[in-house]
Structure formats: structure tokens, C-alpha cells
Amino acid sequence: FSELVWRNDSWLLSAGLRYEYIHYDYTNNMNSGRLREDGTACGMGGCRYSRPPSSKNSFTNASPKLGATYLYSDTTQFYANYSLGYRAPQATELYRLQRAQQVADLNSEEARNVEFGVKGNYPGLSYTIAAYYMDKDNFIFRDSNFFNVNDGQSRHTGVELELRWQASQRLDIALAATMASHTYRYNQELGGVNINGNDIDTAPNTIADVRIGYNFTPQVRAELELNHVGEYYTDPENLHEYEGHELVNLRSSWQLTPELTLYARVNNLLDTAYAERADFTSFGGDRYFPGRPRNYMLSATYSW
């Protein structure tokens, strides 16, 4: 990775380049294909998983990044960034195949991203407002034949806000929120539905986190947190959805000595029933991965 930076009284310009090389050397010491561990064939149309033959795969990517920041005043700055990023296929995507797929011929995913925003820093108040636009090409997914393929395209746009307000000497409030659109941008028939233009499944359009902290003394602090996850579709066809959820958490800390601090936390204070993740499959229908009910945590740190 290398980066060049140039600055004067009002401008900060940067240009960077990241180079990555990943090499896989996969050796299969068993029989290749849709076979059991002992080499015999499975019934009912064959085994679920297919072992590809031994192979070597290499991926080389160079990712540039350009940035510019304008210092409008002592308290306000504007910035813009452009980047081209890559993600090489993972080992499971290359070699953990299903059904009749013998080889996964995959390339690196590519993402072109533009971001611009404004940052402010005032006494007792700081904020960041950003907007972004990203196109992804060659993203890897499992198609209707259960093959790992590499011809997906998607578009991601959104606005993000981070805010911290020191309301008083004891009270502070922090907010992080995003509103975004994530859509498929390629023609793919699933269940008789062309998903081009559909929302990407399991990707909520709104996420927010609010924290209200209060310092009873310099050593004792409590914090109330509200976490919001908006509704999202659970299938690419956009026929099923999860309604989202809100969680409330409570945490506190007590510094007994300069070396010893105690912590207490109540997660999911209102004991809300929710899903960490939800999706829909053609085999089992709606699937919910339930989140934990109300739970308590006590911890301590000691430093010397």
C-alpha cells in the first residue's frame, strides 16, 4: 500500500494504491465429484456437495483511491473520495460446491465507490453527514442451479449521519443512522421473477443507533441505547419480508480505583422477540435466526 498526500492552508489531496495477491493451493485427497466419503454414489439424484479436483488459483488486484478535503473554516470541512475496490473469492466459494458443479470459475468482485460529505466540530457538538454511490460488478452468488457464479451486479446508494452532542457536563447523546437503497442490477430469473431492480434480500434500508449517557460522578456512568433495524425482504424475488425490530440496552460502569473498573449490562432490556437474521428458502420457507432474550452481563477490568 502506498499513499501520496499534498496539503496547503485550505486543501488536503491524497492518492493511494493498494496491491493484493492471493494464492490458493487446493489439494483433494479424496474422489472428486458428488460422492460419499467412501467413494460411493448417493441416492436420490446424487450427493448435495461436490468435491472439485485439486487446483491452484491466484488473484491479483490493484485498488486506487483518490480523496480531496476542503477546510471551509475552523469548524467545518467538506470532503470527497473515489475508490475502486476488489474482493478475491473465498476458499469456500471456490471449493465448497453443490449439486453438479465441478469447478467454480470465479474472478474478483469489483466495487466502484464515490462518497462526499461534510464534517463539523463545534464546542460540545460534532457531526458527519455523508452520501455515497457504489456499483458492484462480478459479485459472487449461488444461482438457481446452486452453482457459485460470478456475474452478479448491484447498486448501493445512501446517506449516513453521525452526531455527538455534549448536552451538559453530565449528559451526552450520540446518534448513528443510515438510510440506503440496495438493488440488484442484472437479469436473473428466480421462481419466474426477474430480480433486476429488486431490493437485495436481508439488506435493511434503515439502521439507527441512539445512545444517551449520563455521568452521575466522574467514576459512575450509565448509558441507555436504542437500536433500530428496518424492514427488509428475505428473498431476491421480494415476495417475503421481515418487519425489522427495535432493541433497548442498558449499560453502566463504576471505576472503584484507578486500576479497577466494574461493568454491568442488560441486553434486550424489554425482552423483545426478534431475529438476528431472517431469510426465505424454497425448501423450508421462512427462516428466523432468533436473537437472545433479555440477558445480563457483569465484568471487570484491572490494569497495572
N, C-alpha and C positions, 0 to 999 in steps of 0.2 A: 504494500500500500504506500502511495506517495501523495503528497498534497502541497500545492503552492498557494501562498496567501499574500495578498497585497492590500495595503490599507493606507488611508490618509485621514484627515480630520472628520470626514463625513461618510466615507465608503469603506466597506470591507469586502473584497472579492476573493474567491477561492476556487481552485480547480484541483480535483483529485482523481486518482485512478487506482482501482483495486484489481489485482490479478489473482485468480484462483485456479488451481489444478487439483483435480480429484481423480484417483485411480482405484478401480475395484479389480481384485483378482479373486474370482469366484471359482471354487472347486467343488464339484458334485461327485462324491464318492459312492453314490447310490445310482440306481437305474433312473434314467431321465424319463419324463412323461408323467401321465396320470396313473401312477401305480402305487400300491401299498408299500410299506417299508420292506416287506419281504419280496417285492418284485412282482406280486400277482396283481391281476386286474381287479378293479372294484366293479360291483354290480350297479344296476340302475343308472346306466349311461356313463359310468366312469367315476373316478375319484374327484373330489372337489378341487384339490390343489394339483398343480402340475410342476414337476421339477425340471427347470431348464438345464441344458448341458453346461459343462464348465465353460467359462468365458472370461475375458478381460475387457473392461470398459473404462475409458478415460474421458474426462470432460475438462475443457479449458475455457475460461471466461474472463473477459476484461470489462470492468464496470466503471464508466466515467461518472463524475459528479461535478456540477457547476453550481456556485452559490454567490449571491450578492446580498449585502445588508447595507441599508441606508440609515444613518444615525440622524433622525429628524430633529431630535432635541435630547437633552439630558435624560428625559423620562420616556421617550418614545422612539422606536426603531421599526422599520419595515424590512422585510426580507423575502427572497425568492430563491428556490432551489430547483434544479433539474437533475435527475439521475436516471441511469439505465442499469437495472439490476438483473441478476441471474440466480437461479437455484438449480443445482445439479440434481438429477434423480437420486432418490434414496435407495439403499440396498433392497428394502422390501418392495419397492416399486419395480425394480429390475428383475428380482429373482424369486419373489413370492407370488407366483402366478396362479390363476384359477382356470378351471374348465380346460378347453382345448388349446389355450395359448402356450406356445412352445418357447418363444423368445419375445421379450419386450424391447422393441426398437425405439428408444426414447432419447430425446435431446433435452437440454437445459430449458427450464421455464424462463421467460423473459418478461420484465416489467419496466415500463416507461412511466416515470412519475414526475409530475410538476406540482410544486407546493409554493404558496405565497401566504404571507400573513403579517401581523403587526404584534409587537410586544410593548407593554407598558410597565413601568416600575415607578410607583409613587410611594411616599411615606405611608405605610400601612396598607397599601394596595398594589398588587401585581397581577398582570393578566397576559394571556397569549390567545389570539384569535387566528386560526389558520384555515385555509381552504386547499383541497388537493384534488388532483385528477390523475388517475392511473389506469393504463391499459396493460393487461397481461395477455401474452401470447404463448402458445405451446404449453399451456398448463396441463398437468397430468391428472387424468381421472379414469375411473373404471366405467367402460361403456356398457350398453345393454347386453353384450355378449360376455360380460365380466372380464374383458381384456383391459390391461393397462395400456392406454393410448395417450398421445401427446399432441392432439390437435385442438385443444380447447382454447377459447378466448373469453375474456371477461373485462368488464369496465367497472371502475370504482371511483365514485366522487363523494365528497363530503365536506363538512365544516366541523371544526373542533374548537372547543373553548376550555381554557384552564384559568381559574381565578382563585386568588387567595386574598382575604380581607382580614386585617387585624382590627376587629371592631372595637376592642378596648384592650387594656393591659392584660386582662384575663381571658377575653373571648376572642376566638379566631374561627373563620369559616373558609372552607376550601371547596371548590367545585371543579369537576372534570366531566365534560359532556361531549358527545359526538352525535351528529345526525348525518347519515350516509345512505348512498344507494349502491348496491352491488348487483350487477346483472350479467347474465350470460350473453355473449355476443357472437354466437356461432350456431349454425343449423344442426340440430340433433333431435331425432325423433325418439321420444320415450313414452311408452304407453299410448301411442297415437297422438302425442302432443309435441309440437315443435317448441323447444325451450328457448329459442332465440328471443332475447328481450325479457325473459322471466327473471325474477329475483333469484339470487343464489340461495339455495336452501341452507338452513342453520346459520344465516348471517343476519342478525337483527339490524334494523335501520336506526335505532336509537339506543344509546348506552349512556348512563349517567351515574355519577358518584358524588354525594354531598357529605362533607364531614364538618361537624360542629364541635369544637374543642373548648374546654374551659379549664383554666388553671386555678384551682382552689388556693394553692400555695405554690411557691417555686418548686416544691417537691412532689405535689399531688396534682394529677391531671386526669380528666375524664374526656372521652370523645364518643359522640353519637354519629353513626354512619348510616346513610340511606343509599342503597344500591339498586339501580333500575336497569333491567334488560327488557327491551321492547319485543313485540311480537315478531315472529319470522315464520316463513314457510319451511316445512320439514321434508319436502320433496322437490326435485327440479321442475316437475310439472306445475307446481304452485297450486295443488289441489288440497293440501292438508297443511295446517299451521299450528304453531304453539303460541299461546296468548301472552307469553312473557311473564315477568314477575318483579316484585319489589321485596327487598330484604332489609331488615334493620339489625345492625350490630352495635354492641356497646363494649368499649374497652376503657381500661384505666391503668394508671401506673403510679407507683409510690416509691420515691427514692429515699430509702431508710438511712443510708450513709453514702458518702461519695463513691464507695465501692459496690454497694448492694442496692439493687432496684427490684421491686416486685411488680408483677403484671397480672391483671385479671381481665378476662374477656368472655362475653356472652355472644356467641354467633347465632344468627337467626332468632333474634330476641322474641319475635311474635310467633315463632313456631310455624312459619309459613310452609305449606306444601308446594314444592317447586321442582323443576328439572334442571340439573346441571347442563344437560343437553337432551334434545328431543329430535327424533327423525322418523321417517316412514320408509318401510321396506315392503316390497311386493310379496314377500313370504310371510312376514309376521304382522304387517300393518303398523300402527303407531307404536313407537318405542320411546320410553321415557327412562332416562338415567337419573334417578331421584337424588336430590341434594339432601344434605344431612339435616335432621330436625334440630331443634334448639339444643345447643351443646355449650359446655363450659370449659374454659382453659385457664390454668394457673401456671405461671412460670416465673423464673427469677434469673437475673444476671449478676455475676460478681466479677469485677475486674480488679487487677492489681498490677 
